[in-house]
C-alpha cells in the first residue's frame, strides 16, 4: 500500500509540475509520470494478493484456536456451525454484559465437569 500511495503522490506531483508551465526537465517529468502510472496497477494487484493471503492465514489461525479457546472458557463446541456462531457471538458480548441475565444463554454450551483436579 505504501508503494501504491507513494507512487500516486509522486505521479500527481509530476503532473502538477508539467501543468505549471514549460520546464527544462520536462522529459524527466513525463518519464516519471508514465512509469509510475504503469506501476500503480502492479502495486494494487500486489496489495490485493497480500491481503488475500493474510486473510487466509488469519482464518487458519482462528480455526485452529477455536477448540482450545472454547475449552479454556469451559465451553463445548456445538455440533452445527450456526450454533457455534451463536455461541461465539454470546462469548464476545460477555465483556459488555458479564452479569446480565442474557449471559445465562451460554449455559447450554458449558462443558460438563471434568475429573481432572487441576
Phi, psi and omega per residue, in radians:
X1 nan -0.587 -3.137
X2 -1.156 -0.727 3.095
X3 -1.108 -0.734 -3.139
X4 -1.071 -0.934 -3.096
X5 -1.208 -0.624 3.101
X6 -1.130 -0.755 3.136
X7 -1.204 -0.612 3.074
X8 -1.127 -0.744 -3.139
X9 -1.114 -0.749 -3.141
X10 -1.197 -0.674 3.109
X11 -1.115 -0.703 3.087
X12 -1.140 -0.684 3.106
X13 -1.131 -0.683 3.101
X14 -1.147 -0.710 3.120
X15 -1.136 -0.706 3.099
X16 -1.143 -0.671 3.118
X17 -1.168 -0.649 3.087
X18 -1.174 -0.666 -3.119
X19 -1.279 -0.309 -3.083
X20 -1.245 -0.320 3.123
X21 2.474 -2.987 -3.113
X22 -1.279 2.247 -3.106
X23 -2.234 2.564 3.130
X24 -1.201 -0.411 -3.129
X25 -1.745 0.588 -3.088
X26 -1.028 -0.726 -3.120
X27 -1.104 -0.735 3.115
X28 -1.132 -0.688 3.130
X29 -1.159 -0.742 3.120
X30 -1.139 -0.761 3.111
X31 -1.059 -0.769 3.110
X32 -1.072 -0.791 -3.131
X33 -1.076 -0.775 -3.111
X34 -1.170 -0.848 -3.089
X35 -1.106 -0.788 -3.122
X36 -1.201 -0.608 3.085
X37 -1.135 -0.617 3.090
X38 -1.285 -0.499 -3.121
X39 -1.421 -0.390 -3.098
X40 -1.001 -0.801 3.096
X41 -1.105 -0.567 3.107
X42 -1.120 -0.810 -3.133
X43 -1.184 -0.599 3.111
X44 -1.133 -0.810 3.131
X45 -1.094 -0.674 3.103
X46 -1.113 -0.710 3.121
X47 -1.141 -0.721 3.119
X48 -1.124 -0.766 3.141
X49 -1.100 -0.780 3.141
X50 -1.112 -0.680 3.134
X51 -1.158 -0.718 3.115
X52 -1.091 -0.759 3.129
X53 -1.153 -0.672 3.124
X54 -1.142 -0.728 3.126
X55 -1.085 -0.712 3.122
X56 -1.142 -0.686 3.120
X57 -1.155 -0.738 3.121
X58 -1.137 -0.729 3.122
X59 -1.081 -0.699 3.109
X60 -1.142 -0.710 3.099
X61 -1.107 -0.735 3.128
X62 -1.120 -0.771 -3.109
X63 -1.143 -0.644 3.134
X64 -1.338 -0.366 -3.122
X65 -1.652 -0.059 -3.078
X66 -1.079 -0.900 -3.059
X67 -1.154 -0.836 3.112
X68 -1.085 -0.643 3.121
X69 -1.150 -0.782 3.121
X70 -1.071 -0.743 3.134
X71 -1.122 -0.695 -3.141
X72 -1.208 -0.404 3.081
X73 -1.585 0.010 -3.138
X74 1.339 0.485 -3.125
X75 -2.006 2.686 3.041
X76 -1.918 2.378 -3.141
X77 -1.215 2.286 3.085
X78 -1.217 2.942 -3.090
X79 -1.351 -0.515 -3.081
X80 -1.839 2.636 3.140
X81 -1.155 -0.646 3.140
X82 -1.120 -0.729 3.118
X83 -1.164 -0.679 3.106
X84 -1.131 -0.699 3.101
X85 -1.070 -0.737 3.093
X86 -1.104 -0.718 -3.137
X87 -1.081 -0.826 -3.127
X88 -1.160 -0.551 3.070
X89 -1.113 -0.766 3.117
X90 -1.151 -0.692 3.126
X91 -1.095 -0.726 -3.111
X92 -1.168 -0.391 3.132
X93 -1.556 -0.086 -3.111
X94 -1.093 -0.530 -3.137
X95 -1.181 -0.422 3.115
X96 -1.630 -0.553 -3.034
X97 -2.222 0.796 -3.029
X98 -0.976 -0.676 -3.106
X99 -1.958 0.378 3.118
X100 -1.440 2.628 -3.119
X101 -1.104 -0.401 3.110
X102 -1.231 -0.277 3.102
X103 -1.139 -0.393 3.102
X104 -1.182 -0.224 3.115
X105 -1.146 -0.263 3.089
X106 -1.395 -0.173 -3.076
X107 -0.944 -0.705 3.124
X108 -1.115 -0.339 -3.104
X109 -1.675 -0.061 -3.100
X110 -1.209 2.423 3.133
X111 -1.310 2.641 3.108
X112 -1.222 2.896 -3.141
X113 -1.147 2.550 3.128
X114 -1.817 2.827 3.122
X115 -1.559 -0.102 3.135
X116 -1.305 2.056 -3.105
X117 -1.256 -0.243 -3.121
X118 -1.896 nan nan
